[in-house]
Amino acid sequence: MARPIWTGTLSFGLLNVPIRLMSGERRNDIHFRMLDQRSNTPVRYERVNADTGEEVPWKDIVKAFEYQKGSYVVLEEEDIRNAASDAHETVEIDAFVDGADIAPAYYEKPYVLLPAKKAEKGYVLLRETLKKTGKVGIARVVIRTKEYLAAVMPQGNALMMNILRYQAEVVDADEYELPEKAAGDYRITSREMEMAKELIESMSGKWKPEAYHDEFRAKLRAAIEKRLKSKGVTTTVEEEERTPENATTNVVDFMALLKKSIGAKTRTPAIKEVATKKSAAKKAPAKTAPAKKTAAKKAPGNKAAARKAPARRRAS
């Protein structure tokens, strides 16, 4: 059974629904290892100091930002953690919008939200309300150390959470040279339009994702199977689930919380965001001395691999 990425809460208004965050995609890419064809030994990529040529251990590696060519400022892990929200295990919904208003280009990565034990009531309440209203919850969530924008929406019996791209990450199609004139200006006749419509109608049907397969992967996997002589072994480890403290369960008075959330009228994300920006602008940035210049990595010479692996391995 798949393990949750983390367990936490789905929050909207004063309601907190305990959830488990599960991956909503399955990557079927076939990965390859690079081998030295002379000995079928894996080729290793090492972290090498470009000045001395010596290998650098992980404990001595830090993250730095190159603010100008050849000049870096070193960041501590605490700086990166503090940049994200404190709510590391909360899907905090700030607003609800019409699902049709979100362009497909903004969707990036899907997740499935599962209710924790005894949290089905709040989960179903939100799911069914979103179905009836056609709304989508816009939320912020921290996954590992990075904060993301996300959309919470119903899909069948599930609540899905799709990571959204920020507007700055989406290329506006108008930046490209597009045919903007009317169809008649491109000598498209009404008969051609009618024939194109008939063709589309003749090819139309219901969306059946199971009817489509990655044919390239299937053929490549078949080629790999022909060369396999041994079988791999997989193991699974199950983790004990935990329910976050102060989480809403089925025994909570949802009606009272909903009335209190509506009466409080505290969900004003746009005003809150502007106030936060103004507050941040008043603070003078701390002066940080640039770190000592470090050179870019370069590949080592003919350094032999430390260990030898069998030439034939089973693809997972």
Order of alpha helices (4+ residues) and beta strands (2+ residues): beta-beta-beta-beta-beta-beta-alpha-beta-beta-alpha-beta-beta-beta-alpha-alpha-alpha-alpha
